[in-house]
Structures are given as structure tokens and as C-alpha cells.
Amino acid sequence: MDASIDEADIFPEAAFADETLPEEVLGEGEVEETGEEEAVPSSKRRRRGRRGGKSHRKAQALPESEALSEEPALTDREEPEVRSDARSEAGVRHANKRRMYISILPGEQVEVAITSNGILDEYYLDMLHQKKLKGNIYRGIIVNIDINLQAAFVDFGAEKNGFLQIDEIHPEYYTSSQEFVRGKKYPPIQNVLRLGQEVLVQVVKEPNGSKGAFLTTWISLAGRFLVLTPGQEQIGISRKVNDEGERHRLRELMNGIDPGDDLGVIVRTVSAGVTQATLKNDLAYLKRTWNEVRRHATGVTAPACVYREPGLPERAVRDYLTDDVCEIWVDNADIAGRIRDTVAMLFPQKKDLVRVHNDARHSLWERFNLRRQLDQIYSREVLMPSGGRLVFDQTEALMAIDINSGKISCKGNFENMAFKTNMEAAETIARQLKLRDIGGQVVIDFIEMREHKHVLEVERTLRNAMKNDKARHDVARMSSFGLLELVRQRTGTSAISISMEPCPACGGTGLRRNLEWQSLQALRDIARLLRSRATSPCRYEMTQELGLYVLNHKRDSLKELEKQYGKNIEIIIRP
């Protein structure tokens, strides 16, 4: 049976990419879309499991123009793998290609960046002391069942218990009398699971704040070309394989491949052009992995991990080494060797793409002029090439993005200026949403335009710019006030949440009491101390900034307090 599958729906397409679970087949070639993030509208779908059950799933700023300078010339010392006489030709040949950069801080951090024509397109960060859970498979224990939520809490060995909803429970856990309850989509969870029961679960969403990880019993394993879906006897082809001839070829190839009993397969986009032997090899690898998972699961005491996703460098190569990637730069020789082996196994003809950056004078990001673009990810403001700027403000409920025209000018024509700024902003916002992994509700305050055709063009530009975003998203229409709302799936743990924390001084608001207010509060505290202490002098500590302000602007008030209480006041500067 063949079905069209949206590859963004495959999980784990890569834990690296933090994508969602496989789409389910509704009928011959018919698939509905769904979302993982609660803020993203979900549509219902059906799954066919081993027992015929059904399920559905809920789903200072730098201008980019300065950041996009040309990559510097390579040297023989820095690039021993490539002959100097071929280097200039390769540079011309790959002028419009994508490049992958992998930076390693051994034992601490892994960074992966992907550029298109020198523009930062994707960025991923792993802090090795923060263990990634998504994609891992665990044997867990049911520790609580919430009837109101129709969900169970599972102890799978993490700090917080995982969350398992009724629609994430495979029909193999149902009894025959529970499968077909007339008029009900699922049986009550209390009739499906029991306290102390052991379940095999996979993490589909990382823990976030006070919330534990989201779990599923619909297991899936990603290879380079295929995704194995145990318990789902189907063969699907990614919807992103657009060419009908290629779809037909892949369908014919898969007709000659038997996944095995109770196993399903989804053909990934990168399978376009590969041979049947390559697909069979990938399937054999996935089946060996699944058999190892099952063997390990039967031999451990819950809670325990039975499968762990590969490291970020290997996942990056597995999921993002496409035909248009012309170079893979790595700044660690040992890791480069491992990556070269992985590339040689997946794409023997591409093994020479791996190159080592060994320039001790400059970091990998400095050499290829990527540092400024990376810094933009963490900046509240992003300057656009034409002089306009975007301002990102995260609230508890949503992300607000404001657009300012800045230095953009269209010879006094406000409508043209607004249109030009909004068009540029639409493309920049789409890229920043992906780089920052912004999830949930997003409200964009575009500059108001009067002409309806301009409004439609900006909406179209934003949607087109987000087509390559693998996270689920839904873009609404622009209001008469220039506000456009969209929702986007939060795919994982963003670089911002990994590497930043709220300011202890402002509590994350970005604001603090001004010096005038602080000085008045200090005078109140000093007066209270003078009233409560019999000894003199009265000592009061404050920061250097506040101390200078008080001594320069509130000296008369200090003298009045000394005169009123008959005691000396000493201002002590806090070190």
C-alpha cells in the first residue's frame, strides 16, 4: 500500500531536526496533516496498527548585509584534502551550493550550521551536559493515570515523569473488547493501562520548564533513506517527492521490498534517485536496529533506556547531507574522521566533501564570516540589508515581531516604502523563526499598506519563505491594522533556551528601576535604619552606580537625615 507522506511528519526524521511522528495513511495515497505543538492547529488522522486500532495525534544588532560577506580563500595548510590547482575551479562550481559546518568543543559543545550562498539557513546546538531525550526509546512504568486528562504519567528514568496521552497509545495495548467501542474513538485510558504496567515509549518532545517529556508508544526509527514504523503495516512515500515519475519509480522499487511482519516503511525525500539495493541495505540496517531494541527491552529492568539517538554530528550528516551540499567543514580531526566514515557509508561518492579546519589563528566561524550571523540569533533586534529592522519580544503568551522601516526610503512614497520593507521583513522573519526555533503563537506587526495587492504579495512571500521550514506552521491573513498571526511548531530545545537565562536584575523583563527611584528607596531605608539603631555612624551599602548618583544628587537629603536623627551616615560602595 502506498501513501503520500509529508516528510515533516516523520519522527524521528531526525532528533537533530526535531521533527514529528509519521503521518498515518487514511486511504490509498491519502494523508492528513497533524502537528505536535499545542499551539498549532491539529487535524485528525487514522493509524492502522497491528490489531487494527485507530489513533490521532494532537498535535547590538548587525545588519544581514554586513554578515553575508564572501567566504575567504582556502589555503593548502588549512585544506590538505584538496589540491590547490583544483580549488579555484571547485569554488566557481560550488558558488551556489550549500555548505555544512560542524564545530566541536570536546566533551562540552557541538554546533552545526548550514549555509546557502553564504547565508545562515539552519543552526543547531547541543550542550553535552544537557542530555537530549527526543528520539530515545525507553522501557517505562506507569506511575499515575489521570482520568480527566485521559493521559498517563510514565517514569522512564528522567528527572520528570513523561506524559502519555490516550491517542499516543498503540492498539497493541488494547484488549479485543476495547478496540471497537461504538461511538467512541478511544477506550477510556483507565481500561487500557494500569498502575505499575511497563510500556515501551519514545520521546517525541523534550521536557520544557515544569513540563515533562511527551511520549508515544508509536515507535519509529529513522535511517538515511527510510523510516521504519513498527506496528504500522504500510509503505508510504514522502509528499515532498514532487516528481510523479520519481514517485512511480520509488513505488515500483518498494513493491519489490518486503519490510516484514508488523513493520511499515516511509520513503524519505533524499531517496530520490537511489537504487533498490540501497533501499534494501537501509531497511536491513533499520531492522537490525529494531531487533536490537526489542532484545534490549526484554533484558532490562524498567525504567531504562533501550535506544539512544546518535550524536549531533552523525545526525546532521544522516539527515542534511543532500546533493546540493558541496562541502562539510569540521574543526576537529577525530570527529572529521568519524563523519567521513559515516559519509562514505551513506554516499561513497561524497566522502571527499569532508574537510578539516585546522587554523589555530581563527575559529571556524571567523574563517567563514559566520560569527555575526550566529550572534543575530540571540539579538532582540535584527537589522535588514536595506536599513529596516525587526524587533523580537517574547511574552508569556506569544512572540511579537515589530517591523520598523529605519533608513529605507522610496522618494517620499509611503506605500512603496511600506511594501518594500514588509517584503524584505517577510523573508527575514521566516529565516529567523527557523534559526531561533520560535514556537507557538507569533504576531507580526507589519507596516500598514493601503493597496490590497501589496498585502497579498507580502502574505505570499512569507508563506513561500516558510515552505522549507520543516516545523508545522499555519499562516493566517493580515488584518486591516497590518497584524498577521501565525502558529509554528516548536520542534525542540532552541539554542536560545539552551544558552541563555533570565537576567537576575530585571527578571527577564529587560527593564529595571531607574536611579532616581532607587535613590529614593535608599533614602527610605537609611531613615528606617537611623530610627532603629542607637549607634552612630549608620552604614549603608549600595552599588557604585547608585552611590555616585546619591552622593551627587541626594547629598542635601542625606544632610537633612543626619541633622534630624543626630547621627552620621556612611555610604559604603559594594565591591
N, C-alpha and C positions, 0 to 999 in steps of 0.2 A: 504493500500500500504506500502510495507516495503522497506527500503533503508539502505545501509551501510553508516554510518556516522563516519567520523573521529572526535573523541571527542575533539581534539584540535581545531576544527572548531566551536564548540558550544559556543555561547555567550548569557548571561553570564554564562559560565560553572561555573565561579565564578569571581566576580570583584576582589576577592582576588588573583586569579591566572591570572587575566587579559588576558583571552583567547578571541578568536574571535567568530564571529557570526555563527549560524548553517550552515552546508553545505546544499546545495539545492539538491533535488532529480532530476536527469536527466532522469532516467528511472527506470525500476524495478531493484532495488539493485545497481544502478549506480550513483556514486558521484564523482565529480571532486574536487580537492583541490584548495584552494584560500588563499590569505594572506592579512593581514591588513596593515603591514608596507610597505611604499612606496618602500623601498629598496629590498623587497622580490618579486621575480617574481610572477605574478598572473596568474592564468588560469581562463577562463571564465566558468560560470555556469548558470543554469536557476533556477528560482524560480516559483512555482505555487502559486499564491495568490488567494484571494477570487474572483477576477474578471479575473483570467486567465492571468494576466500580467507577464512579464518576467523581470528579473534583473540579473546583475552580480556584483561582488564585487572586487575592486582592493585590489586589495589588498594594618721601617726596617723590611723586610720580614722574615716570620717564616717558616721553613720547615714543610710540612704537617706531616712528621713523628713525629715531636715534638708535633704537635697539636692533634694527634689522640691517646692520652693515654687512658687507661681504665677508665670507669666511677667509681667513688668511691662507697664504700659500703653505703647502706642506713641505717638510724637509726630509731628506733621506734618514737623518738621525732619528726623527720622530716617527717615521713610517717605513721601517725596514722591510715590510712585506711587499711594497710596491716599487718597481723600478722607476727611476727619475725620468727616463725618456718616455714613459707611458703616462706619466702623471698628468701632464697638461691636457693630453687627449681625453683622459678619463674625466678631468674636471669639466671640459666642454660637454662631453657626452652625458654627464650626470647633472648638468646645470639645473634641470627642473625636476630632480628626483628628491626623494625623501631620505633623511638620514636619521639613524638612531644613535644615541649617546648614552653610555652606561658609566656612572661614576660610583666608585666603591670606597667607603671608609671601613676597612676591615673590622668586623665584629661590632660595628656601630650603625652604619647607614648605607642604604643603596638608593641611588637616584637614576631614573630613566627619563630621557627627554627624546621626543621625536619632532623633527622639523620638516616643513615643506617649503622649499625655496628660501631657506634661512629664517622662516617664521616659526616660532614655537607653536606647535599644534597640539601636543599632548605632553603631560608631565605626571610622573608617578613617584612616590616616595615611600620607602619602608624604613622605619626606625627599628633596628633589630631587637631592641629591648622591649618593644611593644609587639607582642606576638599577634600575627594575623590569624584569624579564625575562619574567614569566609572560604568556602570550598572544602574545608576539612570535614572528615566523616568521623563520627563518634558513636560509641555504644553508651547510651544514657539510660537514666532511671526516671520514671515518672514520680515526681515528689508532690505534686499538687494538681488538682483538676478544678478549674473554675467553670461552674455550670453557666453563670451569666455571660461570660466571655466566650463560652464554648471553645476553651483552649486549655492546654495543659502546660505545666512548667516542668522542665526537664533538667536534671542535674547531669551535665555531660563533662564535668571536670573544670569548668571555667569559674571565674570569681562570682559571676551572677548566673542564676539558672536561665536556661533558654526558654523561648516562648514558641509553643507548637499549637497552631490553630487547627480546627477540625478539617478545614479544606486542604491542609498540608499533610493529612494522614492517608497513606496509601491504602487502597481497599483490601490489601492482604491482611490488614489488622481487623477487618470486619468479619463477623460471622455471617453465615449464609442467610440467616433470618434478618440481618441488619442491612443487607445490600439493597433490598428493594422495599422501601417503606413508602407506601403510596402517598403522594402529595408532599413528600419531604425530600430535600436534596441530599441531606446527610443524616445519619442516625445521631442521636444525642451522644456527645463525646463521652459521657459517663458510662455509656453502654459499649463503647469501643475500647477505652483504655481503663486501666485500674492502677491504683497507687502501688508503687514498687515494681511495676512492669518494666522490662527492659526493651528499648527501642533503638533501631539504627537510624541515626539522624545526620543530616548535613546542614552546615551553617550557610544560610542564604543572605544574611545581613549581619554586619558587625555590631557588637554592643555599642550603644551610644548613650553617654551620660548615665542616668539611673536605669536605663532600659537594658535588658539582657539581649543576647543574640536571638535572631529569628531563625527558626529551624524548619526543616521539612523532612519527610520520610521518602519523598520522591528523589531518589539518588540519581546523580548524573556525573559522568567522568568525561573530561574534555581531552581530546588528542589534538594533533595538528590539523587533521583534515575532517575528523568525525567527532561526534559527541555520542557516547554510549549512554542509553537511558534504560537501566534495568527496570523490569516491571511494566514496560510500555512497548508492546509489540507493534511497532510502526517503523516505517522508513520515511524520513522527511528530508526535503531539500531546502536550504536557506532561500528565503524570498529575495535576498539581495543578489542571487544569481539571476540577473535580468535577461540574459540571452536565452531565448527559447531553444535554440539549437544545443547550447551547452546544457541546459536543463534536461533536454531529452537524452543527451549522451550520458549524463550522470545517472539518470533514471535507468537507462539500459545497463550501465555498469553495476548499479546496486541490485538490479534484478538477478544478477549472477552471483550475488554475495548473500550468504545466509548468516545473519547475526547470531542465531542460536535461539534456543527456547527461552521465552520470557525476557528477551532483550530487544531493545529498539535502537535505532541509529538515526542521527541527524547529520546530514552532509553540510559541512561548513562552506562559507563563501570561498575560502582560499583553495578549495578542492577543484576549482575551475581549471581544466587543462591537465589534471593528473591522470595517471593510468589506473586501471583496475588493480594491478599488483600493488601500487602504492596505497590504495584504499584498503586492500586486504591486510597489508602489513600494519597499518594504523589500527585497524579493527582488532587484529591479533594482539597488539600491544595493550589496547584498552581492555580486552577480555582477560588477559593475564593479570592486569592491574585489578580488575573487579574480582577475579578469583582469589587474589591475594587479600583483598579487603575482606571478603567473606570468610576466608580461612582465619585471618587475624581476629575478626569479630567474634568468632566462636571460641577463641582461645584466651580471651581477656576477661577480666572482671570489671564490670561497669562501676563507675564511669571511666572511660578510657578512649584515647584517640586511636583509630584504626587506619586512618589515611590522612596524610598531610600534603597540601599543595606544594609544588616545587617553589624554590626561591624566586624572587622578583626577576633577576637576570634571565633565568631559564624560561619563566612565564612570558617575559617580554618577547623573547625570540620565538617562542611557540605560537604566540597569538598575534604578533605585529610584524613579523618578517614577511612582507608582501613583495610582489615582483618589482614594485617601484622603489624599494629601499636599496640604495646603491652603496651605502657604507654603514658599518657598525663600529663605532669608536668606543673603546674601553680603556679606562685609566689604571687597570690592574692586570698585570701579566698573567697571574694564575687564573683569575676569573675569565680573562680573554681566552685562555686555553680551553676551559670548560665550555664557554659559549661557542668556540669554534667546533668543538666536538658535537655539540647539540645541532649547530647549523649543518654540519657535514652529514649528520644522521637524517635530518629533515629535508635539506636541499643540498645535495652533494655539489651541485654546480655553483653554489653561493658561498662555499666555505672561505673563499679568499676575500670576502667582504669584511671580515673581522680584522680590525687594525688596532694597534696598541698606541695609546698616547703616553709617552714617557718623558715629556718635557718637564723637568723639575722647576723651571722658572715660572711656568704658568699652569693654572689648573685647566682641566678640560673645558670648563665653561668659559674661562677667559680666552682660551685659544680660539674658540669658535664664536666669541662675542654673544654668548647666551646669558651671561650673568644678569644683564639689565632686564631682559625679558623674564627671567625667573623671578627677579625682585618684584616685578609688576604683580605677580600673583598675590603677594602679601600686602600690596598697597591699597589704601582706600580709594585713591584717585588713579585713573589711567588716562594719560594724555593720548589723543589720537593724532595721526600724522598731519592732519590739516590744521591742528591747533585746538580743536574741541577737546572736551574732557568728560569722562564718566566718573561718577561718584557712587560707590557701593556702600550701603548702610544696612547691616544685618540687625533686624529686630527679633523679638521672640516669635512673632507670627510669620514674618516674611522677609525677603530680601528686596530692598528698594534700590532702584538704579536711576539716578538723575543724569540728564544729559544737558551739558552746557556748551554753547557754540564757541566760546572763547574767542580766538583770533580769526575764526572763519569769516570771510567776507564775500558777498556776492554783489558788490556795487550797489548797495542800498536796497536790493530786492530781498525783503524779509522772507518771502515764501521760498525763494530759491535757496537762501541761506539755511532755512529750517530743513528743507528737503535734503540738501547736501549733507548737513550734519547728521540727520537721522539715518540716512543711508549708510554713512560710514560707521555710525554707532551700532547699527543692527549687526553688521559683520563682526565688529569688535566685541560686542556683548556675547554673541554666540560662541566666540572663541574663549572668552573669559569664563563663561558659565562652565565650559568643559574643563578648562585648566584649574579652576577653583573647586570643581565638583559641587556647585551650588545646587541644593535640592529643596524640594517643597515649593511654596508659592513665591513667585517673583513678579514684582510690579515695576514696569519701566515707564518713566515719565519722559516721553518724547516731547520735543519742541512742537507746539501746536501748528498744524498745517491746515490751510483753508481748502486746498484742492483735493478732491476725493481720490483722483488718480494717484496723487503723491502718497496718500495714506495707504492705498492698496499696494503700491510699489514697495514701500517700506515693510509692510507686513510680509509680502512675498520674499523680499530679501532676507528677512530674519528667518523665515521658515526654510528657505533654501540653504542658508548658512548653517542651520542646525540639522540638516539632513545626515551629515556624517557623525553626529553625536549619537553614540550607542546607548546612552541613557534614554529611557522613555520620557517623552515630553509632549505637551499639548499646548499649542499657542492659540490664544483667543484673538478676537478682533480688537482693534484700537477704538477707544471711546472718543466721544466728541471733545473731551478735555485733553486728549493726547496720551491717555493712560492705556497701556497694554499689559494684560495679565497672562502669565504662562505658568505652568507647573512642570517640574522636571524631577525625574527620579534621582534620589541621592544614591549613587552607586556604591559607595564605600566610605572609608575614612579619608577625608581630604588632607592635602598637605598642610592647609591652614590649621585644621583641628589637631593634627599631629604635632606641629612645631610651634604653635602659639598658645598663649594662655591669657586670661583677663588681667588687665593692669590692676595691681593691688591698691593703687592710689585712687583710681576712678571707678573701680568695679566693673570695668568693661564698657562704660558709657562713653568714654572719650572726653568727659568733662570733669572738672574739679571746681571747688570753691575758689573764688578769686582771692588775691592777697588782702584786699580791703575787708572782706568777710572774715578771713582767717585772723586778721589782726584784731578785729572787734571781739571775736571769740576768745582770743588770747587775753585781752584786757579783762573780760568777764572771769576767766579762770584765775588770773592774777588777783583780782579783787576778792574772789572766794578764798584763795589761799591766805591773803592778808587778814581776812576776818577770822580764819580758823587757826592760825598759828600765832603763838605769842612771841616767838623768837624773831630776830632780825639778823641778816637780811632774808628776804623772800626770794628763793632761786626758782627760775622758770626756764625750762629747756624748749628750744624751737629750732627749726631748720635755719640754715644760713640765709636763704632767700627771705623767709618770713622775718628773721631777726633784723636784717638790714632794713626791711620795709617798716617795721615797728619803730626802730631807732630813728629813722629818717622822717617818718610821717606821724608817729604817735608819741613823740617824746614829751609833749605837753601833757598828754593824758597820763603818762607814767609819773610825771612830777606831781600831778594832782592826786594820784593814788598814794604816793609816798607821803604827801602832806596830810591827806585825810586820815591815814592809819598810823602815821608816825613811824614808818618802817622803810628800810631801804629795799630796793628791787634790783636783783641781778639777773640779767638776761644771759643765759648760757647757750652757746651755739652747739647744736647736736653734731657730733662728728659723722 
